[in-house]
Each structure stands twice: as structure tokens, then as C-alpha cells.
Amino acid sequence: MHKILYIILFFLISLNLNAEMIRPDPSISAKDVISIQLKALQINNSPFENAGIEQTWEFAHPNNRKFTGPLNNFIRMIKNPSYSMMIDHLEHNIIPVEEQETSSYYFVELTDVNGKKYGFEWTVEKVTENGEFKDCWMTVGVSRPMPLSQAS
């Protein structure tokens, strides 16, 4: 009897955790996609471990997913020193550079947990292929971090 209760409880918790994820939708703007990703990374381990990275993965363009590999590879990539400053960062600013009908470019200023500032070139594209992501804005690329300054 207890085993069945644990299975039901596990199932309900899993449903709740998955319900927390924002899924790509054509109504979400290009800039909002980046905002969703950055806000999730800002609180990476809430409501569960690596939830922020998983939320970021939700908005990885299908072509980008082919390059980065499955979610576990993506988690390792974000935790790598090249991108780890995004995890639990203090603040960010999304600056439009060029917004077009099917692709948009932004510059993101980010302050890490140690007060160091970095810049990223962030590119999103609208998925044009038929399928579950048709007409959704999704991330196709994020540059390596560019050190900007040390916060005082």
C-alpha cells in the first residue's frame, strides 16, 4: 500500500515540476525568450536542481540542440567555466541590437555572483519548419562571455 502511495506522490511531484516550465509558444516575443532563460538561470536550482538550465534548454532552437546535444550535455556545457557565470547571476540587462521578422540579435550585460560584468551576443530565431515549435522564438546562439568590468 505504501509503495502505491509513493508512486502516486512521485507522479504528482513530477507533474508539478514539469508544470513550472514555460514552454515555447508563438505568443512569446524574442526578447521575452531571453528574459525567461536569464531569469531561470538566475535561480538555477529552484524549484529543483538545474531547473534554470532545463528552462533555458526548453528555448534552445532545434538546430541548436543538434549542436549542443541532449539536455545532460547542455547542463555540462552551462556549468563549464565558459558559461558558469550565468548560473545564479545577480542581474542582467537585455539590449536590442537588431530585431527582424525571423531573427533578432541582442547584447546581454550580466553581473555574476562575484560582481564581475560580462557581455554576451544572444541570437534568437523564429522556427520556420512545421512541428511543435513552428513560429516560436528560440535561441540559436550565445557568444562566449566578454569581460566588461568589475562592479564596485
SERO-4910 file (N, C-alpha, C, O; in steps of 0.05 Angstrom, whole numbers):
BEGIN
 pado doro    nc1    nc2    nc3   cac1   cac2   cac3    cc1    cc2    cc3    oc1    oc2    oc3
  Met    A     17    -24      0      0      0      0     17     25      0     12     44    -15
  His    A     38     25     17     56     48     18     70     53     -8     75     75    -17
  Lys    A     77     31    -22     91     33    -47     74     48    -68     84     64    -83
  Ile    A     48     41    -68     30     54    -87     28     84    -80     27    101    -98
  Leu    A     27     91    -55     25    119    -47     50    134    -55     48    157    -65
  Tyr    A     74    122    -52     99    134    -61     99    139    -91    108    160   -100
  Ile    A     89    119   -105     88    122   -135     70    145   -143     77    161   -160
  Ile    A     47    146   -130     28    168   -136     40    195   -128     38    214   -143
  Leu    A     52    196   -105     65    221    -96     87    230   -115     89    253   -122
  Phe    A    104    211   -123    125    217   -142    114    227   -168    124    247   -179
  Phe    A     92    215   -178     79    223   -203     69    252   -200     72    268   -218
  Leu    A     56    258   -178     44    285   -174     66    306   -172     63    328   -183
  Ile    A     88    300   -158    110    318   -156    122    323   -183    129    346   -191
  Ser    A    126    302   -199    137    304   -226    119    322   -243    129    339   -258
  Leu    A     93    318   -242     75    335   -257     78    364   -249     78    382   -266
  Asn    A     79    370   -223     82    397   -213    108    410   -223    108    433   -231
  Leu    A    130    395   -222    156    406   -231    155    412   -260    165    433   -269
  Asn    A    144    395   -276    142    400   -305    123    423   -311    126    437   -331
  Ala    A    102    426   -294     84    448   -299     97    475   -294     88    496   -305
  Glu    A    119    476   -279    134    501   -274    148    511   -299    152    535   -301
  Met    A    154    493   -318    169    501   -342    151    517   -360    128    511   -365
  Ile    A    163    539   -371    149    554   -392    157    541   -418    181    538   -423
  Arg    A    138    535   -434    143    522   -460    143    542   -482    129    562   -480
  Pro    A    159    537   -503    158    555   -526    130    558   -537    115    539   -538
  Asp    A    123    583   -544     96    589   -555     99    613   -574    114    631   -568
  Pro    A     85    612   -596     87    635   -615     80    662   -603     88    683   -614
  Ser    A     66    663   -581     58    688   -569     81    701   -552     79    724   -544
  Ile    A    103    686   -548    125    696   -532    145    711   -551    154    699   -570
  Ser    A    151    736   -544    168    752   -562    197    743   -560    205    728   -541
  Ala    A    213    752   -579    242    745   -580    256    754   -554    270    738   -542
  Lys    A    251    778   -546    264    789   -522    255    774   -497    271    769   -478
  Asp    A    229    767   -496    219    752   -473    230    724   -471    233    714   -448
  Val    A    237    712   -493    250    686   -492    276    688   -477    282    672   -460
  Ile    A    292    708   -484    318    713   -470    313    719   -440    327    709   -423
  Ser    A    293    735   -435    287    742   -407    279    717   -391    288    714   -368
  Ile    A    263    700   -402    255    675   -389    279    658   -383    282    648   -361
  Gln    A    297    656   -402    321    640   -398    339    652   -377    349    637   -359
  Leu    A    344    678   -378    362    690   -358    350    690   -330    364    685   -311
  Lys    A    324    695   -327    312    694   -301    313    666   -289    316    663   -265
  Ala    A    310    646   -306    312    618   -297    340    612   -287    344    599   -266
  Leu    A    360    620   -303    388    615   -295    395    630   -269    413    622   -254
  Gln    A    382    653   -265    388    669   -241    380    654   -215    392    659   -194
  Ile    A    361    636   -217    353    619   -194    354    590   -203    335    575   -201
  Asn    A    377    582   -212    381    556   -226    369    532   -211    357    515   -224
  Asn    A    373    530   -186    364    506   -171    337    508   -159    331    494   -139
  Ser    A    320    525   -169    293    528   -159    273    524   -182    276    538   -202
  Pro    A    253    507   -180    245    492   -157    259    465   -153    253    450   -135
  Phe    A    277    458   -171    293    434   -168    320    438   -180    325    458   -194
  Glu    A    339    419   -175    366    422   -185    367    425   -215    356    410   -230
  Asn    A    381    446   -224    385    453   -252    360    460   -267    358    458   -292
  Ala    A    339    469   -252    314    477   -265    319    500   -284    307    501   -306
  Gly    A    337    518   -277    342    541   -294    355    533   -320    349    543   -342
  Ile    A    374    514   -319    387    505   -343    366    490   -360    366    493   -384
  Glu    A    349    474   -347    329    459   -362    309    479   -375    301    474   -398
  Gln    A    302    500   -361    284    520   -373    298    533   -397    285    538   -417
  Thr    A    324    539   -395    339    550   -417    339    531   -441    336    540   -464
  Trp    A    342    506   -435    342    485   -456    315    484   -471    314    479   -495
  Glu    A    293    489   -456    266    489   -468    265    509   -492    250    504   -511
  Phe    A    281    530   -491    280    550   -512    304    549   -530    310    568   -545
  Ala    A    319    527   -529    341    523   -548    329    514   -575    314    495   -576
  His    A    336    528   -596    326    523   -623    333    494   -630    354    484   -623
  Pro    A    315    480   -644    321    452   -652    348    449   -666    362    429   -662
  Asn    A    356    468   -683    382    467   -696    405    470   -675    426    458   -679
  Asn    A    400    486   -655    420    490   -633    422    464   -617    444    456   -609
  Arg    A    400    450   -613    400    425   -597    417    404   -612    430    388   -599
  Lys    A    416    404   -638    433    385   -653    462    390   -648    478    371   -647
  Phe    A    470    416   -644    498    423   -639    506    417   -610    527    406   -605
  Thr    A    488    424   -591    496    421   -563    491    392   -552    503    385   -532
  Gly    A    475    377   -566    469    350   -557    445    350   -538    432    370   -535
  Pro    A    440    327   -524    417    325   -506    421    343   -481    442    354   -476
  Leu    A    400    344   -465    399    361   -441    423    357   -423    435    376   -413
  Asn    A    431    332   -418    454    327   -400    479    340   -410    495    351   -394
  Asn    A    483    340   -436    507    354   -448    504    384   -444    524    398   -438
  Phe    A    480    394   -448    474    423   -445    480    432   -416    492    453   -412
  Ile    A    472    415   -397    477    422   -369    507    424   -364    517    443   -352
  Arg    A    522    404   -374    552    405   -371    564    429   -385    582    442   -374
  Met    A    553    437   -408    563    460   -422    559    486   -406    577    502   -404
  Ile    A    535    489   -395    529    513   -380    546    514   -354    554    536   -345
  Lys    A    550    492   -342    566    491   -317    596    493   -322    612    497   -303
  Asn    A    604    491   -347    632    494   -355    640    523   -349    624    541   -351
  Pro    A    666    528   -341    674    556   -335    668    577   -357    666    600   -350
  Ser    A    664    568   -381    658    587   -403    631    601   -399    627    624   -407
  Tyr    A    611    586   -387    585    598   -384    574    597   -355    552    607   -349
  Ser    A    590    586   -336    580    583   -309    573    609   -295    558    609   -275
  Met    A    584    632   -304    577    658   -292    547    665   -295    537    682   -281
  Met    A    534    651   -313    505    656   -317    489    644   -294    467    654   -288
  Ile    A    499    623   -282    485    609   -261    484    627   -236    505    635   -226
  Asp    A    460    631   -226    456    647   -201    467    676   -203    474    687   -183
  His    A    468    687   -227    478    714   -231    460    734   -216    437    729   -210
  Leu    A    472    757   -210    458    778   -195    438    794   -211    416    799   -202
  Glu    A    446    802   -235    428    818   -252    437    816   -281    459    808   -287
  His    A    418    824   -298    423    824   -327    407    846   -340    387    856   -330
  Asn    A    417    854   -364    404    874   -380    404    865   -409    425    858   -419
  Ile    A    381    864   -421    378    855   -449    375    880   -467    356    895   -464
  Ile    A    394    883   -485    395    907   -502    390    898   -531    406    884   -543
  Pro    A    368    908   -543    363    901   -571    385    913   -589    392    936   -586
  Val    A    395    897   -608    415    906   -627    401    908   -654    403    928   -668
  Glu    A    388    886   -662    374    885   -688    351    866   -686    355    842   -681
  Glu    A    327    876   -689    303    859   -687    290    857   -715    283    878   -727
  Gln    A    288    833   -725    277    828   -752    253    809   -749    247    800   -728
  Glu    A    241    803   -772    217    787   -772    222    758   -763    206    746   -749
  Thr    A    245    747   -771    250    719   -764    276    714   -749    282    692   -740
  Ser    A    292    735   -745    316    732   -729    322    759   -715    317    780   -726
  Ser    A    331    757   -690    337    781   -675    363    777   -659    370    755   -651
  Tyr    A    377    799   -655    403    799   -642    402    818   -618    391    840   -620
  Tyr    A    413    809   -595    413    825   -571    441    824   -559    456    805   -563
  Phe    A    446    845   -543    470    845   -527    461    842   -498    444    858   -489
  Val    A    471    823   -484    464    818   -456    487    826   -438    509    815   -441
  Glu    A    482    844   -419    501    850   -398    492    834   -373    469    834   -366
  Leu    A    512    821   -361    505    803   -339    526    808   -316    550    810   -322
  Thr    A    516    810   -292    534    812   -268    533    786   -253    512    777   -244
  Asp    A    556    772   -251    557    746   -237    556    750   -207    555    772   -197
  Val    A    556    727   -193    553    728   -163    577    742   -150    574    750   -127
  Asn    A    599    745   -164    622    759   -152    624    788   -160    643    802   -154
  Gly    A    603    798   -175    603    826   -183    618    831   -209    620    855   -217
  Lys    A    627    811   -222    641    815   -248    620    817   -270    600    803   -270
  Lys    A    625    836   -288    606    840   -310    616    827   -336    640    829   -343
  Tyr    A    597    815   -350    603    802   -375    583    810   -396    560    818   -390
  Gly    A    591    809   -421    573    814   -443    570    789   -461    589    774   -464
  Phe    A    547    785   -472    541    763   -490    526    773   -514    509    790   -511
  Glu    A    532    762   -537    515    766   -561    496    743   -561    504    720   -561
  Trp    A    470    749   -561    449    729   -559    432    730   -584    421    752   -591
  Thr    A    429    708   -598    414    707   -623    390    688   -621    393    666   -612
  Val    A    367    698   -628    343    682   -629    331    682   -657    333    702   -671
  Glu    A    319    660   -664    305    658   -690    278    646   -686    273    630   -668
  Lys    A    260    653   -704    234    641   -705    236    614   -720    248    613   -741
  Val    A    225    593   -708    226    567   -721    207    568   -745    183    575   -742
  Thr    A    217    562   -769    200    564   -793    191    536   -802    172    534   -818
  Glu    A    204    515   -792    196    488   -800    170    480   -786    165    488   -763
  Asn    A    154    464   -799    129    454   -787    137    436   -763    158    423   -764
  Gly    A    121    435   -743    126    419   -720    117    433   -695    103    454   -696
  Glu    A    124    422   -672    114    433   -646    124    461   -640    111    476   -625
  Phe    A    146    470   -653    157    496   -647    152    517   -669    163    539   -668
  Lys    A    136    510   -689    131    528   -711    123    556   -701    106    558   -684
  Asp    A    137    576   -712    132    604   -705    140    613   -677    132    634   -668
  Cys    A    155    596   -663    164    603   -636    192    614   -638    209    605   -654
  Trp    A    198    635   -622    225    646   -620    241    627   -602    232    619   -581
  Met    A    265    621   -612    282    603   -596    311    612   -600    318    623   -621
  Thr    A    328    606   -580    356    614   -581    372    596   -600    371    572   -599
  Val    A    387    609   -619    404    594   -637    433    597   -629    450    581   -638
  Gly    A    440    618   -614    468    621   -606    472    641   -585    459    662   -583
  Val    A    492    636   -568    501    654   -548    532    654   -550    545    633   -549
  Ser    A    543    678   -552    572    680   -555    586    672   -529    573    670   -508
  Arg    A    612    669   -531    628    665   -507    626    692   -491    622    713   -503
  Pro    A    629    691   -465    627    716   -449    651    735   -455    673    726   -460
  Met    A    644    760   -455    664    782   -459    666    796   -432    646    808   -424
  Pro    A    689    796   -419    691    810   -393    687    840   -398    698    852   -417
  Leu    A    669    853   -382    664    881   -385    677    898   -363    691    917   -369
  Ser    A    672    890   -338    683    906   -315    678    892   -289    665    871   -288
  Gln    A    689    903   -268    685    893   -241    667    913   -227    672    937   -227
  Ala    A    644    904   -216    626    922   -201    641    932   -176    656    917   -164
  Ser    A    635    956   -168    648    967   -144    632    961   -119    640    968    -97
***
